[in-house]
């Protein structure tokens, strides 16, 4: 008998026994009851993975039972049994309340087991995602940091639009925090008890993206040994974040459009669509308006995605936020790595604010982490900042008095100037110049300055 525990609820005892027999025969641990109230008590006491419940029962409907169970465990997957056919109204009502799937009262034991297997796999994926999300909440920062007026307006806007289910398109350069904004929208929304699934549309080839997003049926292609739910289905009732949406293949754009229009997804190898209720947030670092004009991105899909638009400014356009972000992450990484940072020179902020930040906030975070990791004292100085060396050796090629020089002469002078600047602290010099200490010693010897 395997470790998965299934609870069967039906007010007709014979149907309970039939389902119980079939599932036990397949190795599942099962419990059945004819009372929805008793089912709730069992569910509170037992570790239940899947619930199979009749929809129409005298004491309580299956959908009412579903609501009670999801209050106890929002991740539970409930399969509803209906003898009256899957009407659109019934399906929508059940999906809105979190039903996983339906089983019509048919004598198809194989189909029953397929649904149960998918339900268990889906629950495993949700539990895994929940673990990763909780781990991420501990290890990362969840708030968008900034006091710039543009950022304040964006955060206020995010809180207001989060209450809706409208699609959102987030634009901005690489590293500006597009996914962080998407996670904030999900966190403030009524969907926050369900999955937030993030997918990068440029990460895989189109064929793999299709199977990842839409799922596939067993035998759909070589290697499809079992049915697999796509990320759209895994995100059901929650939020799907599609990063780099402008990179999505044109053929897949058509299928995504259908998901938005019909609220259904058809797995690869299947002809039967599955209804889904998912909010889609997309993001791009490209000028998507230009992509639409050039015909690289479908206009009809763009209209569907661009219901609510958020444009995140690059870091260089809100330079006054740089010290705030720097300080925040210094504290964050100091705590993470067990370091003590008590002082930061004002010159540090001047250097940071004068830099162009092509990698935006992500680049700044990486620099803070590097600085904190290698610090052996409690004081951050200008010479600790990696971009400081770029400022030191920058040559203004537009100056009319420019005189060509040998590369060796330039390198020797840079090393000497840096040594003087760092009071001949060779470790600091090697950090600023971005070379190993052993390499620095070799160069000092080569230029006959090893005795300094």
C-alpha positions in Angstrom: 0.0 0.0 0.0 1.4 3.4 -0.9 1.6 6.4 1.3 -1.2 8.5 -0.3 -4.5 8.7 1.6 -7.8 9.2 -0.2 -11.0 10.2 1.5 -14.3 9.1 -0.3 -17.5 10.9 0.5 -20.9 9.8 -0.9 -24.2 9.4 0.8 -24.8 6.1 -1.1 -22.9 3.4 0.7 -22.6 1.1 -2.3 -20.8 3.8 -4.4 -18.4 4.4 -1.5 -17.6 0.7 -1.4 -17.1 0.5 -5.1 -14.6 3.4 -5.1 -13.0 2.2 -2.0 -12.4 -1.3 -3.6 -11.0 0.1 -6.8 -8.6 2.5 -5.1 -7.4 -0.1 -2.5 -6.8 -2.5 -5.4 -4.5 0.1 -6.9 -2.6 0.4 -3.6 -4.0 3.5 -2.1 -4.8 4.0 1.5 -8.5 4.9 1.7 -11.2 6.0 4.1 -14.9 6.4 3.2 -18.0 7.9 4.8 -21.6 8.6 3.8 -21.7 11.8 6.0 -20.1 15.1 4.8 -19.9 16.3 8.5 -18.0 13.2 9.5 -15.8 13.7 6.4 -14.8 17.1 7.8 -13.9 15.6 11.1 -11.9 12.9 9.4 -10.1 15.5 7.3 -9.2 17.5 10.4 -7.7 14.4 12.1 -6.1 12.5 9.2 -3.5 13.5 6.7 -5.6 13.4 3.5 -4.1 13.8 0.1 -7.1 13.6 -2.2 -10.9 13.9 -1.5 -13.4 12.3 -3.9 -16.9 13.6 -3.1 -20.4 13.3 -4.7 -21.8 16.7 -5.6 -25.4 16.1 -4.7 -25.8 14.8 -1.1 -28.7 15.3 1.3 -26.8 16.7 4.3 -24.4 19.0 2.4 -23.5 19.5 -1.3 -20.1 18.5 -2.6 -19.3 22.1 -3.3 -20.2 23.1 0.3 -18.0 20.3 1.6 -15.3 21.6 -0.8 -15.4 25.1 0.8 -15.1 23.7 4.3 -12.2 21.5 3.4 -10.3 24.3 1.6 -10.7 26.4 4.8 -8.9 23.7 6.6 -6.3 23.0 3.9 -6.2 25.4 0.9 -3.9 22.9 -0.9 -6.3 19.9 -0.9 -7.4 18.6 -4.2 -11.1 17.6 -4.4 -12.5 15.5 -7.2 -16.2 15.9 -7.6 -18.5 13.1 -8.8 -21.6 14.1 -10.8 -24.4 11.9 -12.3 -26.0 14.9 -14.0 -23.4 15.8 -16.6 -20.8 18.5 -16.4 -22.8 21.6 -17.2 -20.9 24.9 -17.7 -22.6 26.5 -14.7 -21.7 23.6 -12.5 -18.1 23.5 -13.7 -17.5 27.2 -13.3 -19.0 27.2 -9.8 -16.9 24.3 -8.8 -13.7 25.7 -10.3 -14.3 29.1 -8.6 -14.4 27.2 -5.3 -11.2 25.3 -6.0 -12.4 21.9 -7.4 -9.5 19.9 -9.0 -11.5 17.8 -11.5 -14.8 16.0 -12.2 -15.7 12.3 -12.4 -18.9 11.4 -14.1 -20.6 8.3 -12.7 -19.1 5.9 -15.2 -17.7 2.5 -14.8 -14.3 3.6 -16.1 -11.8 2.5 -13.4 -8.8 3.6 -15.6 -10.1 7.1 -15.9 -10.7 7.3 -12.2 -7.1 6.3 -11.5 -5.8 8.8 -14.1 -7.6 11.7 -12.3 -6.4 10.5 -8.9 -2.8 10.3 -10.1 -3.0 13.8 -11.6 -4.5 15.1 -8.4 -1.7 13.6 -6.3 1.0 14.9 -8.6 -0.6 18.3 -8.6 -0.7 18.4 -4.8 2.9 17.3 -4.7 3.8 20.2 -7.0 1.8 22.7 -4.9 3.5 21.4 -1.7 6.9 21.7 -3.3 6.1 25.2 -4.5 4.8 26.2 -1.1 8.1 25.0 0.5 10.1 26.9 -2.1 8.0 30.0 -1.6 8.3 29.9 2.2 12.1 29.4 1.8 12.2 32.3 -0.6 10.2 34.5 1.9 12.9 33.7 4.5 15.9 34.2 2.3 14.8 37.1 0.0 13.2 40.6 0.1 9.5 40.9 -0.7 9.1 44.7 -0.8 9.8 47.1 -3.5 12.2 49.6 -2.0 12.0 53.3 -3.0 10.9 56.7 -1.9 11.0 58.2 -5.4 7.6 59.7 -6.4 7.4 57.5 -9.4 7.9 54.4 -7.3 5.4 55.5 -4.7 2.8 55.9 -7.4 3.6 52.5 -8.7 3.3 50.8 -5.3 0.0 52.6 -4.6 -1.3 51.5 -8.1 -0.2 47.9 -7.4 -2.3 47.8 -4.2 -5.3 49.1 -6.0 -5.2 46.9 -9.1 -4.4 43.8 -7.0 -8.0 43.5 -5.9 -9.1 42.9 -9.5 -8.5 39.9 -11.8 -7.4 42.0 -14.8 -4.3 41.0 -16.8 -1.3 43.1 -16.1 1.7 43.9 -18.4 4.9 45.1 -16.6 7.6 46.8 -18.7 11.1 47.9 -17.7 14.7 47.2 -18.3 16.4 44.1 -17.1 16.9 44.1 -13.3 14.3 46.8 -12.5 12.2 44.4 -10.4 9.4 43.3 -12.7 8.9 39.9 -11.0 8.9 41.6 -7.6 6.1 43.8 -8.7 4.2 40.7 -10.0 4.7 38.9 -6.7 3.4 42.0 -4.8 0.2 42.0 -7.0 -0.3 38.4 -6.1 0.4 38.9 -2.4 -2.2 41.7 -2.2 -4.8 39.9 -4.2 -7.6 37.5 -3.2 -5.6 34.7 -4.9 -2.7 34.9 -2.4 -3.6 31.5 -0.8 -3.0 29.8 -4.2 0.0 29.4 -6.4 2.2 32.1 -7.9 3.9 30.4 -10.8 6.8 32.2 -12.6 7.9 31.1 -16.1 10.5 32.7 -18.4 9.3 32.5 -22.0 12.9 32.7 -23.3 14.2 29.8 -21.2 13.1 26.9 -23.5 12.5 26.2 -27.2 8.8 26.6 -28.4 8.0 22.9 -28.3 9.2 22.5 -24.7 7.5 25.7 -23.6 4.1 24.4 -25.0 4.3 21.2 -22.9 5.5 23.1 -19.8 2.7 25.7 -20.0 -0.2 23.6 -21.3 0.8 20.1 -20.1 0.5 16.9 -22.0 -1.3 13.6 -22.2 0.4 10.2 -21.9 1.8 9.2 -25.3 1.6 12.7 -26.8 5.3 12.4 -27.8 8.4 10.3 -27.1 9.1 10.4 -23.4 5.5 11.3 -22.3 5.1 8.3 -20.1 2.4 9.9 -17.9 0.0 12.7 -18.0 1.4 16.0 -16.8 -0.4 19.2 -15.8 1.0 22.3 -17.3 2.0 25.4 -15.3 -1.3 27.1 -16.3 -3.2 24.3 -14.6 -0.8 24.3 -11.6 -1.5 28.0 -11.3 -5.3 27.4 -11.2 -7.0 29.9 -8.9 -3.7 31.7 -8.5 -1.4 33.8 -10.6 0.8 32.9 -13.6 3.7 35.3 -14.3 5.1 35.1 -17.8 8.5 36.9 -17.9 10.0 38.0 -21.2 6.6 37.6 -22.9 7.9 39.3 -26.1 10.2 36.3 -26.7 7.2 33.9 -26.9 7.0 32.0 -30.3 4.3 33.4 -32.6 2.5 30.0 -32.7 2.3 29.8 -28.9 0.9 33.3 -28.7 -2.3 32.0 -30.4 -2.7 29.3 -27.8 -2.1 31.8 -24.9 -4.7 34.0 -26.5 -7.2 31.2 -26.3 -6.5 30.7 -22.6 -7.2 34.4 -22.0 -10.4 34.4 -24.1 -11.9 31.0 -23.3 -10.4 30.4 -19.8 -9.4 26.9 -20.9 -6.3 25.0 -21.7 -5.8 22.0 -24.0 -2.9 19.7 -23.1 -0.6 18.6 -25.9 -2.0 15.3 -27.3 -5.5 16.0 -26.1 -8.6 17.3 -27.8 -10.5 18.0 -24.6 -9.9 21.5 -23.1 -9.8 22.0 -19.3 -11.3 25.0 -17.7 -8.9 27.2 -15.7 -9.3 30.2 -13.5 -5.9 32.0 -13.5 -4.7 35.6 -13.5 -1.9 36.2 -16.0 0.7 38.8 -15.4 3.3 39.3 -18.1 6.5 41.3 -18.3 9.1 42.3 -20.9 12.3 44.3 -21.1 11.7 45.0 -24.8 9.7 47.9 -26.3 6.6 45.7 -26.8 4.8 48.5 -28.7 7.5 48.3 -31.3 7.3 44.5 -31.4 3.6 44.8 -32.2 4.1 47.4 -34.9 6.8 45.2 -36.5 4.5 42.2 -36.5 6.6 40.2 -34.1 3.9 40.1 -31.4 0.2 39.6 -32.0 -1.9 42.7 -31.7 -4.9 40.8 -30.3 -2.8 39.1 -27.6 -1.2 42.5 -26.8 -4.7 44.0 -26.2 -5.5 41.1 -23.9 -2.3 41.4 -21.9 -2.2 45.2 -21.8 -5.4 45.8 -19.8 -3.3 47.2 -16.9 0.1 48.6 -17.7 3.0 49.2 -15.2 6.2 50.8 -16.5 9.1 50.6 -14.1 11.7 53.3 -14.4 15.4 52.4 -14.5 17.5 52.9 -11.4 19.4 55.8 -13.0 16.1 57.8 -13.2 15.6 57.5 -9.4 19.2 57.9 -8.2 18.0 59.3 -4.8 16.8 55.8 -4.0 20.2 54.2 -4.5 21.5 54.9 -0.9 18.2 53.6 0.5 18.5 50.4 -1.5 22.2 50.0 -0.7 21.6 50.4 3.0 18.7 48.0 3.0 20.7 45.2 1.3 23.8 45.9 3.4 21.6 45.1 6.5 20.0 42.1 4.7 23.3 40.5 3.6 25.1 41.3 6.8 22.5 39.4 8.7 22.5 36.6 6.2 26.3 36.1 6.3 26.8 36.9 10.0 28.7 40.2 9.4 28.7 43.4 11.4 28.6 46.6 9.2 28.4 49.8 11.3 29.8 52.6 9.1 29.4 53.6 5.4 31.5 56.5 4.0 29.5 59.2 2.3 31.9 58.9 -0.7 30.3 55.5 -1.3 26.9 57.0 -2.0 28.5 59.6 -4.4 30.1 56.9 -6.4 27.0 54.8 -6.5 24.8 57.7 -7.6 27.2 58.7 -10.4 27.1 55.3 -12.0 24.8 54.5 -14.9 23.5 51.1 -13.6 22.9 49.2 -16.8 21.9 46.2 -14.7 19.6 48.3 -12.5 18.6 47.2 -9.0 19.8 43.6 -9.7 23.3 44.9 -10.4 23.3 47.0 -7.2 22.2 44.0 -5.1 25.0 41.9 -6.6 27.5 44.6 -5.7 26.2 44.9 -2.2 26.4 41.1 -1.7 30.0 41.0 -3.0 31.1 43.9 -0.8 29.5 42.3 2.4 30.9 38.9 1.6 34.5 40.0 1.4 34.4 42.6 4.2 36.7 41.8 7.1 35.8 44.9 9.1 32.8 46.9 10.0 33.5 49.9 7.7 32.5 50.2 4.0 34.7 52.6 2.2 34.7 53.9 -1.4 37.6 51.5 -2.2 35.3 48.6 -1.4 33.0 49.3 -4.2 33.8 47.4 -7.4 32.8 50.2 -9.8 35.3 52.5 -8.0 38.1 51.1 -10.2 36.1 51.9 -13.3 36.0 55.5 -12.3 39.7 55.6 -11.5 40.9 54.4 -14.9 38.3 56.0 -17.0 40.0 58.0 -19.8 38.2 60.8 -21.6 38.9 60.0 -25.2 37.2 63.2 -26.4 39.9 65.4 -24.8 41.9 67.3 -27.5 45.2 66.9 -25.5 45.0 63.1 -25.5 48.4 61.5 -26.0 48.7 57.9 -27.1 50.7 55.8 -24.6 52.0 52.3 -24.3 49.6 50.0 -22.5 52.4 49.0 -20.0 52.9 52.6 -19.1 49.2 53.2 -18.4 49.0 50.0 -16.4 52.0 50.9 -14.3 50.7 54.3 -13.5 47.2 53.0 -12.6 48.8 50.5 -10.2 51.0 53.2 -8.6 48.1 55.6 -8.3 45.9 52.9 -6.7 48.6 51.9 -4.3 48.9 55.5 -3.1 45.1 55.9 -2.9 44.9 52.7 -0.7 47.9 53.7 1.5 49.8 50.7 -0.1 47.3 48.2 1.1 47.9 45.5 -1.5 44.7 43.5 -0.7 42.6 46.6 -1.3 44.5 47.4 -4.5 43.9 43.8 -5.9 40.1 44.2 -5.1 39.9 47.5 -6.8 41.8 46.5 -9.9 39.9 43.2 -10.0 42.9 40.9 -10.1 44.3 38.2 -7.8 46.7 39.2 -5.1 49.3 36.9 -6.6 48.8 38.6 -10.0 49.3 42.0 -8.4 52.6 40.9 -6.9 53.8 39.6 -10.3 53.0 43.0 -11.8 54.7 44.9 -9.0 57.8 42.8 -9.6 57.6 43.2 -13.4 57.4 47.0 -13.0 60.1 47.1 -10.3 57.8 48.4 -7.7 57.8 45.3 -5.5 59.5 47.0 -2.6 56.7 49.5 -2.0 
